[in-house]
Amino acid sequence: MSACRRSLQQRGAALITAMLIAALAAVMVSGMFWGQWSAIAREQTAREQTQARWILRGSIDWARLILREDARTSTADYLGEPWSVPLAEARLSTFLAARGQDSAGLPDAWLEGRIVDAQSRFNLRDLAPAGTVDPQALLAFERLCTALQLPPGVAITIANGMAASSPIGAAASNNVANAPLPIQQLQDLARLGSGVVQALPKLAPEVTVLPQATPVNANTAGPLVLAAVLGVDNETAQALIAARKRAYFRNLGDISVLLPQGSTVNPQLVSVATGYFDAIARVRIDKLEYAERALIQRAGMFSQVVRIQRVPPWLATAPEGTPGND
């Protein structure tokens, strides 16, 4: 009887051992399959990201071509020109086929994008172009901050920050080594204090930071910025926007005749042409969405990409009711 019990115990132990080995083998096999699947997924994602970046580089070159062709036909930049028309999301293969190009080797990708006049917003670089605060630019910026209902002191804080971070200002004070980091993008303003940080959500749609001082393009600016740089009320700014829809401003004289008597146009703050544009494009490949924004500088027939940065995909869609869509 004991021999039979021992035999049953041995068989039970063998069965348990076999089950454990089978379970261990299953875990090892599933682990290998999971590792292989993860490696394939990572490789596919990396390949799609690389493809998306190359497609976006091509779209940026296309934007440069549009801007270069625009420079051939007009010395003023306005919202009725081809560059201002956004590209709705379209299958890339269809887009290339319409241009007679072969798309057989390309992935199933969708492209969307738009070009925005970077000088439709107030350039904070104007506040201290030579390392010291410019009184006229500060006055215009204070008007803008007042229109945005920002706390008093925000305008001068930002102006002083722009002056302090300017390489010209630091060199003039012989304090280059201890100068603050340069302010190159809007998020850099956060270093200027909590008051500026709280003001940024309201400021961001109306201001920008470009590599050099630039005037606001009266053909593309929104009513708040236009009123600020011209020193007029909102009603006059709206009237100017209505007038430019009928006929764009060819020169500053076209603006002056529409202003109240005694008003003048400061050519340092106002223009009818643009030298900086933002090209924003989004690519969708399967579930991957990838978007970039490129700042393009144009001088005559010459254009160059100043900087490229990754941005949220929704930025590529032109919002309703913004400057550039009126």
C-alpha positions in Angstrom: 0.0 0.0 0.0 2.8 2.4 0.9 4.6 1.5 -2.4 1.4 2.5 -4.3 1.1 5.7 -2.4 4.8 6.5 -3.1 4.2 5.8 -6.8 1.2 8.2 -6.8 3.2 10.9 -5.1 6.0 10.5 -7.6 3.6 10.8 -10.5 2.0 13.8 -8.9 5.3 15.5 -8.4 6.3 14.7 -12.0 3.0 16.2 -13.2 3.5 19.4 -11.2 7.1 19.7 -12.4 5.9 19.2 -16.0 3.2 21.9 -15.5 5.8 24.3 -14.0 8.2 23.7 -16.8 5.4 24.3 -19.4 4.3 27.4 -17.6 7.9 28.7 -17.5 8.3 27.9 -21.2 5.1 29.8 -22.0 6.2 32.8 -20.0 9.6 32.8 -21.8 8.0 32.4 -25.2 5.5 35.1 -24.5 8.3 37.4 -23.2 10.2 36.8 -26.4 7.2 37.5 -28.5 6.5 40.7 -26.5 10.0 41.9 -26.8 9.9 41.2 -30.6 6.6 43.0 -31.0 7.9 46.0 -28.9 11.0 46.2 -31.1 8.9 46.1 -34.3 6.6 48.8 -32.9 9.5 51.0 -31.9 11.1 50.5 -35.3 7.8 51.3 -37.1 7.2 54.4 -34.9 10.8 55.6 -35.6 10.4 55.0 -39.3 7.1 56.9 -39.4 8.6 59.8 -37.5 11.5 60.0 -39.9 9.1 59.9 -42.9 7.0 62.6 -41.3 10.0 64.8 -40.7 11.1 64.4 -44.3 7.6 65.2 -45.6 7.5 68.3 -43.4 10.9 69.5 -44.6 9.5 69.2 -48.1 6.4 71.3 -47.1 8.7 74.0 -45.7 10.6 74.1 -49.0 7.3 74.4 -50.7 6.3 77.3 -48.4 9.6 79.1 -49.2 8.9 78.7 -52.9 5.4 80.2 -52.5 6.9 83.2 -50.6 9.6 83.6 -53.2 7.1 83.7 -56.0 5.0 86.2 -54.1 8.0 88.5 -53.9 8.2 88.6 -57.7 4.7 90.0 -58.0 4.1 92.3 -55.1 6.0 94.6 -52.7 3.1 94.5 -50.1 1.9 91.5 -48.2 -1.8 91.1 -47.6 -4.3 88.4 -46.8 -5.6 88.0 -50.4 -2.3 86.5 -51.6 -1.8 82.7 -52.3 0.5 82.3 -49.2 -2.4 83.2 -46.9 -4.6 80.4 -48.1 -4.4 77.4 -45.7 -3.9 73.8 -47.0 -6.8 71.7 -45.6 -5.9 68.1 -44.7 -5.3 66.2 -47.9 -3.8 62.8 -48.8 -0.3 63.4 -49.9 -0.5 60.9 -52.8 -3.5 62.8 -54.3 -1.7 66.1 -53.9 1.5 64.9 -55.7 -0.5 63.2 -58.4 -2.2 66.5 -59.2 1.3 67.9 -59.8 2.3 65.0 -62.0 4.7 63.5 -59.4 5.1 59.8 -58.6 4.0 58.9 -55.0 4.3 55.1 -55.3 7.1 54.9 -52.7 5.5 57.2 -50.2 3.5 56.0 -47.1 -0.2 56.7 -46.8 0.2 60.2 -45.4 -2.1 63.2 -44.9 -0.7 66.7 -44.9 -2.2 69.9 -43.5 -0.6 73.3 -43.1 -0.7 77.1 -43.3 1.6 80.1 -43.6 1.1 82.9 -41.1 2.5 86.4 -41.2 4.8 86.6 -38.2 4.6 90.4 -38.4 0.9 90.4 -37.9 1.7 90.4 -34.1 3.6 92.9 -32.0 7.3 92.0 -32.0 8.7 92.3 -28.5 12.2 92.8 -30.0 11.0 96.3 -30.9 10.9 97.3 -27.2 14.7 97.4 -27.0 16.3 97.0 -30.4 19.6 98.7 -29.4 19.7 97.4 -25.8 17.8 100.3 -24.3 14.0 100.6 -24.0 12.5 102.5 -27.0 9.8 105.0 -25.7 7.6 104.8 -28.7 7.5 101.0 -28.8 6.9 100.9 -25.1 4.0 103.3 -25.4 2.4 101.1 -28.2 3.0 98.0 -26.0 1.4 99.6 -23.0 -1.7 100.4 -25.1 -1.8 96.7 -26.1 -1.5 95.5 -22.5 -4.2 97.9 -21.5 -6.5 96.6 -24.2 -5.8 93.1 -23.0 -6.7 94.2 -19.4 -3.3 93.2 -18.0 -2.0 94.5 -14.7 0.0 97.7 -14.7 3.7 97.1 -14.8 3.6 94.1 -17.1 4.7 96.2 -20.1 7.7 97.9 -18.5 8.8 94.6 -16.9 8.9 92.9 -20.2 10.6 95.9 -21.9 13.3 96.0 -19.2 13.7 92.2 -19.6 14.2 92.5 -23.3 16.7 95.3 -22.8 18.7 93.4 -20.1 18.8 90.2 -22.2 19.9 92.1 -25.4 23.6 91.3 -26.4 23.9 95.0 -27.5 22.8 96.2 -24.1 25.1 93.8 -22.2 28.1 94.8 -24.4 27.4 98.5 -23.8 27.4 98.0 -20.0 30.5 95.8 -20.1 28.5 93.1 -18.4 28.4 90.4 -21.0 29.4 87.6 -18.7 26.6 88.4 -16.2 23.9 89.3 -18.7 20.7 87.3 -18.5 20.0 84.5 -21.0 18.6 86.0 -24.3 14.9 86.0 -24.8 14.4 84.1 -28.1 10.8 82.8 -27.7 7.7 83.7 -25.8 8.2 81.0 -23.1 11.5 82.6 -22.2 9.5 85.5 -20.8 8.6 83.3 -17.9 12.0 84.2 -16.3 10.8 87.7 -15.8 8.4 86.9 -12.9 5.1 85.5 -11.9 3.2 88.6 -13.2 4.5 88.0 -16.7 3.7 84.3 -16.5 0.1 85.1 -15.6 -0.1 87.5 -18.5 1.3 85.2 -21.1 -2.0 83.4 -22.0 -3.5 86.7 -23.0 -0.3 88.1 -24.6 0.6 85.0 -26.7 -1.9 85.5 -29.5 -0.9 89.1 -30.0 2.9 89.2 -29.6 5.9 87.4 -30.9 9.7 87.4 -30.5 11.6 87.7 -33.8 15.4 87.7 -34.3 15.4 91.5 -35.0 13.1 94.5 -34.6 10.3 94.6 -37.2 7.3 96.7 -37.8 3.7 95.4 -37.7 2.2 94.7 -41.1 -1.0 96.7 -41.1 -2.4 94.5 -43.9 -2.5 91.4 -41.6 -2.6 92.6 -38.0 -5.6 92.1 -35.8 -7.6 95.1 -34.3 -5.8 95.2 -30.9 -2.3 95.2 -32.3 -3.3 97.7 -35.1 -4.9 100.1 -32.6 -1.8 99.8 -30.3 0.8 100.6 -32.9 -1.2 103.4 -34.6 -2.4 104.9 -31.4 -6.1 104.8 -32.4 -9.2 103.5 -30.8 -10.8 100.1 -31.5 -13.4 101.6 -33.8 -10.8 103.2 -36.0 -8.9 99.9 -36.1 -12.0 98.0 -37.2 -12.6 100.6 -39.9 -9.0 100.0 -41.2 -9.6 96.3 -41.3 -12.8 96.8 -43.2 -11.0 99.1 -45.6 -8.1 96.7 -46.3 -10.6 93.9 -47.2 -11.8 96.2 -50.0 -8.3 97.2 -51.1 -5.1 96.3 -49.4 -2.7 99.0 -48.2 0.0 99.5 -50.8 2.0 102.0 -48.7 1.8 104.0 -45.5 0.0 106.8 -47.3 -3.0 104.5 -47.8 -3.2 104.2 -44.0 -2.6 107.8 -43.2 -5.6 109.1 -45.2 -7.9 106.8 -43.1 -6.7 108.0 -39.7 -8.2 110.8 -37.7 -6.8 114.3 -38.3 -3.5 114.8 -36.7 -2.6 111.1 -36.4 0.7 110.0 -37.9 2.1 106.6 -38.8 5.5 105.6 -37.3 7.4 103.6 -39.9 9.4 102.0 -37.2 6.3 100.3 -35.9 4.0 100.0 -38.9 4.6 98.7 -42.4 2.7 97.1 -45.3 5.2 94.3 -46.1 6.6 91.4 -44.2 10.0 89.8 -43.8 9.2 86.9 -41.4 6.6 84.2 -41.8 5.6 81.1 -39.8 5.1 77.9 -41.8 3.2 75.4 -39.8 2.5 71.9 -41.1 1.1 68.6 -39.8 1.6 65.1 -41.1 -0.6 62.1 -40.2 0.6 58.6 -40.9 -1.6 55.9 -39.6 -2.0 56.8 -35.9 1.1 59.1 -35.8 0.6 62.8 -35.9 3.7 65.0 -36.2 3.7 68.8 -36.6 6.5 71.4 -36.9 6.7 75.2 -37.2 9.4 76.9 -39.2 10.2 80.6 -39.0 11.1 81.7 -42.5 12.9 85.0 -43.2 12.5 86.5 -46.6 14.5 89.4 -48.0 13.6 90.1 -51.6 14.0 86.9 -53.6 16.1 85.3 -50.8 14.6 83.2 -48.1 16.0 81.0 -45.3 14.7 79.0 -42.4 15.7 80.6 -39.2 14.5 77.9 -36.8 12.3 74.8 -36.7 10.5 73.4 -33.7 8.1 70.7 -33.0 4.6 71.9 -32.0 1.2 70.5 -31.1 -0.6 69.1 -34.2 -3.7 71.4 -33.6 -1.6 74.5 -34.4 -1.5 73.5 -38.1 -5.3 74.1 -38.4 -6.2 77.7 -39.1 -8.6 78.9 -36.3 -11.6 80.9 -37.1 -11.7 84.6 -36.5 -7.9 85.1 -36.2 -5.7 87.5 -38.1 -5.0 85.8 -41.4 -8.6 84.6 -41.8 -10.6 87.8 -42.0 
